[in-house]
């Protein structure tokens, strides 16, 4: 297990450009959308590479689907690969039913509401494109999305094998056992963005270093978990609820997904659990928390919404209850008491690598908005290629 808190002294130099071109042409961007205004969504997409596959997974009212499709077609004529997938789409539901993922379906036969469900759909579609090696998740509710340029450049440097030996990188490293190995192709690799600050729009102070309301509650539990599972002391996880993150496709298909707002916390737990249960065995798990320098502006939710997000996030810990150390169980109990939280167990969805997806190679093409759909069959990348 290799955990890094990453700081860069600079974000781009000429020698990075070759790597950047390869990275962007092999990265799928998944945008989680629900009720954000079309102008906000278009602003986010404007800062993404025009030649990369962009998968907008929306759970907007179905009555708004046609309007959203029309607006994206009209404004994104230069984008080569834009896909719009509605969470309630019948084909998506039928695919999950054929694969036996019945728990993701509601009584109406469609995929249930939830951010985690949308991210699961996004990962499924990115994998079925066949050629992406990385997947990056961005939320649509970003009011100043120029920060995404920094995030994307940082992830390019961190994911490309050469970046693991970057002499210009400034970092602090914690290894689960012994010296942290610099492997060019770890088994599981996740990069999470830690926001520089989260000021209010119009705020005169853009550099307030306060963590998010969910992070303040959830992240300390990870510090206790790292100490018990890996002997890491005084390492403060900052990205337990990171909405902006990336991972290799190999990681995306190996991790389980969970329902609703539990997803970011649950997948971090699942990543760490993979490292914990395979301690001493060949292979590696890499978690990198990139310390952004850009303030992050998004919609501020009310206290009840945040309380529900915290409850859903903490519910993921109980899915690993058998393996939790006593110290973490005590902290969980105290948090539930202090905040008067409702116990909410998230639903869990199987890793994509366990689903019979080989026959669905051209499934994503039906959601393509731009360009001509290539009639040539999409070929799945084999396990070693991803």
Steps between C-alpha positions, in 0.01 A plus 500: 500500500641836393328822609631836381400857577607677182612861456644626172743791477359562152219347298634480142821501301579429137632151569156405635319567173567165331374316805202734523394426141507126565320535832215713364444272202467202734291658775122497533340786692178422686285797603240440771197718421159533659328836512783739414420768243613430144728805512679355803540160333628657178751701703637179650525327160668809347806431718528134396703374201300521178633166370452296818186292560269695731221300660227715655295279729186692592212438733311810392120481476422279203287780359820707469700234318416620149582861585832396649582290194415785265709755691804274517477423128471868418791623711749214474531459125880481514512225759573163345363271769220633717264247655183576694373214713185540706499306825142387435569376148328169426805350327716566806244334727469201267878457491522492879210254511674269252818521709313413820547836673138501617566712809559808285148485358191658657144372498450675165777292345733799457826587672433664836601857579845564644842640418672166550268340248585770245873447553452125458330564167780736397770244581309229313472714187864615518615140527286396205660763277792259500798735472511737805767414756383757753170642618452839665187601691394865520178640645282729290435749782828688456445875467865583418608193303835641384633308802440182299797591280727476803343173613534342155863608457585372847339162434688469172831539684397256772353225285758488224772247593777756453333726755561247775870584465444876454805676653305825531225356715481601865321239708468331833467122490362244742556134423303219658811292553859583425608743231242635256562335165472709184326259268414625150180298490339440840215253528265769633565873462270781616568875492270722708484878490525690828353845448716795594195674650122513462407869524156645441442670166576868550720432801793736549708221651572225245758320711309379805653160582192340652415143393149421380230425755492131408878471489536641852287213634602209276874547446613457865360146492737418215797617706407245766446234235841561339668471839328169580523336156839624382679653798486849346496764771391862474403483133192714437285388206357810332298346218248267664217669306691613191261565212793569267717193458656268247604137480632250253235303316655194661413653838153612390399147400657339808335714768143458611255790477241609754179697505436871535744733673685212665696438181819703553548381859406140419742473207783642710421235761490230231835617361662486845334166574650354182842603627427370852382154398796453262775625732820310439390381156636619162333804349444854612228748589571871452292785643611853414332808644580798283507826695340744257585871491167602347202598717189295431161665456189285497144508626479517878251250640290542814580341835245219461646403164852495646382293795352245259824493299696434819262219601526335159879536498543352847262218414771363272720422801245250628537297181855426623394459864654156534844647429473833681729551799339580833633856494311576177182339634520718810548814291208406275275449800601840640437681170154345465419606856636854465326574169186293566544320169271246342671169425492455121651195333583571136425248229811343347545420131747239370826588324457545128767237437259243647218582257450320165552806280685355202190495280431871554793641304310765303251577776628855561460612139127550541570792737746682276397858419778617271682374196431190298476176691777272382345188356812300586456278804654633820762259625537451873841570644635189666585491868867578448423797275296671770 
